[in-house]
């Protein structure tokens, strides 16, 4: 049994990791501003510490004289956050896990499948560059101070609360589902034939929790993804089957979408518009139990079943809906 610290544990990835850690029999302490959010539906006891990780003085006091076998921080997004965690946890944990992003790999993609030897270089997305900078900071601390970092890179990991889509608005993907149900066209970037990898959060969690406590994983980076590669056209068709409809897909060039909405450059050219297929041999060497079991055809049904039972989570997005109609009207005029 390991004594674990999880910082921020109520998101899609983090909640799955928390459940997997408890199922594996580990002792878990959760630190976040509202720890009760992480405890919903849990049957095992979890210690909670209430604090904002950005309040360094308060967190240092809470962690004083405490030791953890591993600490996982799910809310580190840049070099500043990473530097803070090095200061806070240098003497408090035997392993520190940083949640990076597979979007940080070189864009455009030079070879497939992607393995961990591919350099990090994403000129299109500031989010990915910030994750890369955090990785560099932590690896420097590993080399110079023996800070015990392990880097994990997820790629489009989803759970029951949100349907993964290539394009959506500020309120998430639900508006696209509404459009499908109302027999309205849905925009797909490019020709929809680029290959994409979607990973069910509980499958991802098996890989991450399996790395905890492994001294051989210190100073190493791992991506943890499904082995299933689908085109976006196949993904949207599977979503339609889950909803019981045949979606009307309209393909729009990514460059066109970016001209109409410049903030899409990162999420598209830096991520979803290019092929993302991964070689998972490294994580399997370290965690043989990592065998992703949920194919997207199943995952889409699970998401729709959950959303159908939780109408409060179905967030409509009139602004995105109107924008889609405007894009489609411009295409019609052409």
URPEZI-V42859 format. One record per residue. N is the residue number from 0. D_CENTER is the distance of its C-alpha to the mean C-alpha in whole Angstrom. Layout:
# URPEZI-V42859
n = [N,N]
d_center = [D_CENTER,D_CENTER]
This chain:
# URPEZI-V42859
n = [0,1,2,3,4,5,6,7,8,9,10,11,12,13,14,15,16,17,18,19,20,21,22,23,24,25,26,27,28,29,30,31,32,33,34,35,36,37,38,39,40,41,42,43,44,45,46,47,48,49,50,51,52,53,54,55,56,57,58,59,60,61,62,63,64,65,66,67,68,69,70,71,72,73,74,75,76,77,78,79,80,81,82,83,84,85,86,87,88,89,90,91,92,93,94,95,96,97,98,99,100,101,102,103,104,105,106,107,108,109,110,111,112,113,114,115,116,117,118,119,120,121,122,123,124,125,126,127,128,129,130,131,132,133,134,135,136,137,138,139,140,141,142,143,144,145,146,147,148,149,150,151,152,153,154,155,156,157,158,159,160,161,162,163,164,165,166,167,168,169,170,171,172,173,174,175,176,177,178,179,180,181,182,183,184,185,186,187,188,189,190,191,192,193,194,195,196,197,198,199,200,201,202,203,204,205,206,207,208,209,210,211,212,213,214,215,216,217,218,219,220,221,222,223,224,225,226,227,228,229,230,231,232,233,234,235,236,237,238,239,240,241,242,243,244,245,246,247,248,249,250,251,252,253,254,255,256,257,258,259,260,261,262,263,264,265,266,267,268,269,270,271,272,273,274,275,276,277,278,279,280,281,282,283,284,285,286,287,288,289,290,291,292,293,294,295,296,297,298,299,300,301,302,303,304,305,306,307,308,309,310,311,312,313,314,315,316,317,318,319,320,321,322,323,324,325,326,327,328,329,330,331,332,333]
d_center = [26,24,24,21,19,16,15,14,13,13,9,8,6,9,12,11,12,15,16,16,18,20,21,22,24,23,24,21,22,19,20,19,21,21,20,22,19,17,20,20,21,22,25,25,26,23,25,24,24,24,23,21,20,21,25,25,29,28,25,28,30,28,27,31,32,29,28,24,24,20,18,14,13,10,11,12,12,15,18,20,18,18,22,22,20,22,25,24,23,26,28,26,24,24,21,18,14,12,9,9,7,9,10,12,14,18,18,20,19,23,22,20,19,17,18,17,20,19,20,17,18,17,20,18,15,16,12,12,16,15,12,15,18,16,16,20,21,20,21,24,24,24,27,29,29,27,24,22,19,17,14,10,8,5,6,5,5,7,10,13,13,12,13,11,13,14,16,16,17,17,17,14,15,18,21,20,21,24,25,25,27,29,30,29,27,24,23,21,20,23,24,21,22,19,18,14,12,10,9,10,8,12,12,10,11,15,14,12,15,18,17,18,22,22,24,24,20,21,21,19,16,14,11,10,10,12,16,16,17,18,19,18,21,21,18,19,22,21,19,23,24,22,24,27,28,28,26,28,25,27,25,25,25,22,25,26,23,23,26,26,23,23,19,18,19,15,13,16,18,15,12,13,17,17,17,14,15,15,17,16,20,19,17,19,22,21,19,22,20,17,18,15,18,16,17,16,19,19,15,17,20,18,16,19,21,19,19,23,24,22,23,23,19,20,20,22,22,26,25,22,25,28,26,25,29,30,28,30,33,33,33,35,38,37]
